[in-house]
Amino acid sequence: MSAPNDRAAAPPGTGPGSHGLLAGRTVVVTAAAGTGIGFAAARRCAEEGARVTISDRHEQRLKAAADRLEELTGDRPLAVPCDVTDGEQIDRLMDTAAAECGGIDVLVNNAGLGGTASVVDMTDRQWDTVLAVTLTSTFKATRSVLRHMIPAGRGVIVNNASVIGWRAQRGQAHYAAAKAGVMALTRCSALDVAQHGIRVNAVAPSIAMHAHLAKVTSDELLSELSSREAFGRAAEPWEIANVMVFLASDYASYMTGEVVSVSSRHP
């Protein structure tokens, strides 16, 4: 049996290149600043031909993300500051994106917040904050964007869940509960809006390596989690974003209410 470090290395580059899968579409991505899945999703959507709107509550990081996306793709995204725990700010984000871009075809609900605490010691504030950012914001953004998608009779919502919504991990009760809630919200809202020609799906990554994760997680835990993956490594953020692009595209036209595991973990 191969040792973990003998297994598959990350594929080179940042993705398979553009195939125009989202040409002419308008996409909103929440929590897109930084180096994680949100930025990768915004980049891949832009590379596939979409006009992208990005949001984040950190205005300086948001501007830096817009600058970087313009540098990488040649098109500057619309950047709208938004605290996803504030329903009025979410409504403003959707209204601005719809007005500036001529509607919203795709929403990527990427915002999420983790942390580590035993359920015995977890404070109300820790629980409430993780649920507000990870689950309740997904509901609020979904409700808000549907006010634009339903009159148009079309649209796609892609939620960012996590395999931790299925699997137990010590110290993650709040995050796991929130991500399991995102999965349930995905399935139920999909049925609520199918009659309007709108699809709702989710991705469930296991571990995707990026700079922010490395800052808030110990090297020991990252190594342990990565070693459990069949490829012996964490995913690259763009590998998660590729599946988001697929779900947003017409290639997934008959998929709704699904939670797609983006994981190589073995038993």
C-alpha positions in Angstrom: 0.0 0.0 0.0 1.3 3.4 -0.9 2.2 5.9 1.8 0.0 9.1 1.8 2.7 11.2 0.4 3.1 8.8 -2.6 -0.5 9.3 -3.6 -1.8 11.7 -6.3 -0.3 15.2 -6.3 -2.5 18.2 -7.1 -3.1 18.6 -10.8 -1.1 21.5 -12.3 -2.6 24.9 -13.0 -6.0 26.2 -11.8 -8.5 24.2 -13.8 -9.3 22.8 -17.1 -9.5 26.1 -18.9 -12.6 27.8 -20.3 -15.3 26.0 -22.2 -17.8 28.8 -22.1 -20.1 26.9 -19.7 -21.5 30.1 -18.2 -21.2 32.4 -21.2 -23.7 35.3 -20.9 -24.8 34.4 -17.4 -24.7 36.6 -14.3 -23.3 35.2 -11.1 -23.2 36.4 -7.5 -20.7 34.9 -5.1 -20.9 35.6 -1.4 -17.7 35.8 0.8 -15.5 35.8 -2.3 -12.5 37.8 -0.9 -9.4 36.0 0.2 -7.9 32.8 -1.2 -10.6 30.2 -0.5 -13.4 28.5 -2.4 -15.4 31.8 -2.9 -12.6 33.5 -4.8 -11.9 30.3 -6.7 -15.6 30.1 -7.6 -15.7 33.7 -8.8 -12.6 33.2 -10.9 -13.8 30.0 -12.5 -17.2 31.5 -13.2 -15.6 34.5 -14.9 -13.3 32.2 -16.9 -16.3 30.3 -18.1 -17.8 33.5 -19.5 -20.0 34.8 -16.7 -20.3 38.4 -15.5 -19.5 38.1 -11.8 -20.6 40.0 -8.7 -18.5 39.4 -5.6 -19.3 40.3 -2.0 -17.6 40.2 1.3 -17.9 42.1 4.6 -14.2 43.1 4.5 -14.1 46.0 2.1 -10.3 46.2 1.7 -10.1 42.5 1.0 -13.0 42.8 -1.4 -11.3 45.5 -3.4 -8.1 43.4 -3.5 -10.1 40.4 -4.7 -11.7 42.5 -7.5 -8.3 43.8 -8.5 -6.9 40.3 -8.7 -9.8 38.9 -10.6 -9.5 41.7 -13.2 -5.8 40.9 -13.5 -6.5 37.2 -13.9 -9.5 37.2 -16.2 -9.4 40.6 -17.9 -12.9 41.6 -16.6 -13.5 43.5 -13.4 -16.3 42.0 -11.3 -18.9 44.2 -9.6 -17.8 44.3 -5.9 -20.5 44.9 -3.3 -19.7 45.0 0.4 -22.1 42.8 2.4 -22.4 41.4 5.9 -24.3 38.2 5.2 -25.8 38.2 8.7 -27.7 41.4 7.8 -30.8 40.8 5.7 -31.0 44.4 4.5 -27.4 44.2 3.2 -28.2 40.9 1.5 -31.2 42.5 -0.2 -29.0 45.4 -1.3 -26.4 43.0 -2.7 -29.0 41.2 -4.8 -30.8 44.4 -5.9 -27.5 46.0 -7.0 -26.3 42.9 -8.9 -29.7 42.6 -10.6 -29.8 46.2 -11.6 -26.2 46.5 -12.8 -26.0 43.1 -14.5 -29.5 42.8 -15.9 -30.7 40.1 -13.6 -29.1 37.2 -11.6 -28.8 33.8 -13.2 -26.7 32.1 -10.5 -26.1 32.6 -6.8 -23.2 30.8 -5.1 -23.8 30.8 -1.4 -20.3 30.4 -0.1 -20.3 32.3 3.2 -19.4 30.2 6.2 -17.6 30.3 9.6 -16.1 27.6 11.6 -14.2 27.2 14.8 -13.3 24.5 17.3 -15.0 24.1 20.7 -16.3 21.1 22.7 -20.0 21.1 23.0 -19.5 21.1 26.8 -17.6 24.4 26.7 -19.2 26.0 23.7 -20.8 29.4 24.5 -24.1 30.7 23.2 -22.2 33.3 21.2 -20.0 30.7 19.5 -23.0 28.6 18.5 -25.1 31.6 17.4 -22.3 33.2 15.3 -21.5 30.0 13.4 -25.2 29.3 12.7 -25.8 32.9 11.7 -22.9 33.1 9.2 -23.1 29.5 7.8 -26.8 28.6 7.8 -29.0 31.6 8.4 -27.2 33.7 5.8 -27.7 30.9 3.2 -31.4 31.0 3.9 -31.6 34.8 3.7 -29.5 35.0 0.5 -31.6 32.3 -1.0 -34.9 34.0 -0.1 -33.6 37.3 -1.4 -32.3 36.1 -4.8 -35.5 34.1 -5.4 -37.4 37.4 -5.5 -35.4 38.1 -8.7 -35.3 34.6 -10.1 -38.9 33.6 -9.8 -40.3 36.5 -12.0 -37.6 35.5 -14.6 -38.7 31.9 -14.5 -35.1 30.6 -14.2 -32.1 30.5 -12.0 -29.5 28.3 -10.2 -28.4 28.4 -6.6 -25.3 26.5 -5.5 -24.7 26.2 -1.8 -21.4 25.4 -0.1 -22.0 22.7 2.4 -19.4 20.3 3.9 -18.9 16.6 4.4 -18.9 17.4 8.1 -22.6 17.7 7.7 -22.6 13.9 7.3 -19.6 12.9 9.4 -18.8 13.6 13.0 -15.7 15.4 14.1 -14.7 16.4 17.6 -15.1 20.1 18.5 -17.3 20.8 15.4 -20.9 20.5 16.7 -21.9 24.0 15.7 -20.3 23.9 12.3 -21.5 20.4 11.6 -25.1 21.4 12.6 -24.9 24.4 10.4 -23.6 22.5 7.3 -26.2 19.7 7.9 -28.8 22.5 7.9 -27.4 23.9 4.6 -27.9 20.4 3.1 -31.5 20.2 4.4 -32.2 23.7 3.2 -30.9 22.8 -0.2 -33.2 19.8 -0.6 -36.3 21.5 0.7 -35.9 24.8 -1.2 -35.2 22.9 -4.4 -38.7 21.4 -4.2 -40.2 24.8 -3.3 -38.9 26.5 -6.5 -38.7 23.7 -9.1 -42.1 24.8 -10.5 -40.4 28.1 -11.4 -37.6 26.5 -13.4 -35.0 27.1 -10.6 -32.5 24.6 -9.5 -30.9 24.4 -6.1 -27.9 22.1 -5.4 -24.9 22.0 -3.0 -21.3 20.9 -2.9 -19.9 19.2 0.2 -16.1 19.5 0.2 -14.0 17.6 2.7 -10.9 19.7 3.0 -9.7 22.4 0.6 -6.3 24.0 1.4 -6.0 27.7 1.3 -4.1 30.4 3.2 -6.9 31.3 5.7 -7.5 27.7 6.6 -3.8 27.2 7.3 -3.8 30.2 9.6 -6.7 29.0 11.8 -5.9 25.2 11.8 -2.9 23.5 13.2 -0.5 21.8 10.9 -1.0 18.6 12.8 -4.8 18.6 12.2 -4.4 19.5 8.5 -1.9 16.7 8.0 -4.2 14.2 9.8 -7.2 15.2 7.7 -5.3 15.3 4.5 -3.8 11.8 5.1 -7.3 10.4 5.4 -8.1 11.4 1.8 -7.8 8.8 -0.9 -5.3 11.0 -2.8 -3.4 11.8 0.4 -3.8 15.5 0.0 -6.4 18.3 0.5 -8.3 19.6 -2.5 -7.3 22.8 -4.2 -10.1 25.5 -3.9 -10.4 25.5 -7.7 -11.2 21.8 -7.7 -14.3 22.6 -5.5 -15.1 25.5 -7.8 -15.1 23.3 -10.8 -18.0 21.3 -9.4 -19.8 24.5 -8.5 -19.4 25.6 -12.2 -20.8 22.2 -13.3 -23.9 22.6 -11.1 -24.4 26.1 -12.3 -24.2 25.1 -15.9 -26.6 23.5 -18.3 -24.8 20.2 -17.9 -26.6 19.9 -14.6 -30.0 20.9 -16.0 -31.8 17.9 -14.5 -30.2 18.0 -11.1 -31.9 19.7 -8.2 -32.0 19.1 -4.5 -28.7 17.2 -4.6 -25.7 17.5 -2.3 -22.6 16.5 -4.2 -19.6 15.2 -2.2 -16.3 16.7 -3.4 -14.1 14.4 -1.4 -11.7 11.6 -1.9 -11.8 10.4 1.7 -11.6 6.6 2.1 -13.2 4.7 5.1 
